[in-house]
Structure formats: structure tokens, C-alpha cells
Amino acid sequence: MSDRERWDARHAVATGTVAAPPDALRGREHLLPAGGRALDVACGRGAVAAWLAGRGFAVDAVDVSPVGLAAGAALAPGVRWIAHDLTAGLPPSCPGPYDVVVCQRYRDPALYPALAAALAPGGLLVLTVLSEVGDSGGPFRAAPGELPAAFPGLAHLAHDEGDGQASLVARARG
């Protein structure tokens, strides 16, 4: 079963999606710029994309699952929903720069440079991945310290690791 098929099946049975901030930004919403462009990478059913759109951002939301994207489009019709397999990198239709780049629960270290490069000067990166810290490990989990080490050119505003999750909130310099 392909990633698209697996996620389509999962999103087909999910219900009740509501707009919500990314986990790593809860309690840190003041770090969010006043507006601009936002990119939600691996957006799933669009909860974060809808939340950003509700705050006035022009949002591009990318996911492999057309079923997830359709759910997001019902939640926030003004968002640009883009079906794309992120194992091929960011879609060419999303060159940036973005004032906010969010990636929640999708980990592909090969994508890290593209996420940083998509940021506008002063742009905010909000990233949450599964982590080995506080968990038994596995192929989809970040090693301890992976996120801050992957983004040395950004100003790190918050970094948390524990309970099987790691997050980084960082700002592009400039």
C-alpha cells in the first residue's frame, strides 16, 4: 500500500477536524508574525492551515492525501490545497518565501534544508516530529538534538524534547 493510499484510508474515517494551532506554537502564539504567507507541510486534514488562514495568512497546504486535502478544503476553502508526495521535496508551486512554515508530525531530514530555504527573512519555522527521547525509538523518530542541529542558521526560540516528541520554533535571520 502506498503512502497516499494509507493516508487516504486513514483520513476517510476521521471526523471532526477543527482549526487548531500547531502543537509547538501553543502558548507561543505571540511569536507568529502579524500576517503574510504560510506553508503547511504534510497538512493532513488541514487543522493548522485553517487556523493560519483564520489569522489572515495566505496559506499553501501540501499533503500526499487527496482525501485529507478535501477535508481541509471543506474546513478552509480559501487555502490553496496542493496534492504532492513530499518524498520528492517541496512542490515547485511552493517556492516561497514564506513568513511561516509549519511541519507537524512529518519527518524527512532530507526536507529540512528546503524548509529553512522557504522562509522569508524573519520568517518563523514551527516543526514537530516524533522523537526517540522518552520513547522506544524507531525509524520515523528523530534522534536526540536532531532538530536544533538541522537548523544551525536559524535563531532558535524554543526547543522541546520528551515523551516521544521533539519540536523546534525558530526564526530566519534577517
Secondary structure, DSSP 8 states (H G I E B T S, - for coil): --HHHHHHHHHHH---------GGGTT-GGGS-SSEEEEEET-TT-HHHHHHHHTTEEEEEEES-HHHHHHHHHH-TTSEEEE--GGG-S-TT----EEEEEEES---GGGHHHHHHTEEEEEEEEEEEEBSTTS---TTSB-TTHHHHH-TTEEEEEEEEETTEEEEEEEE--
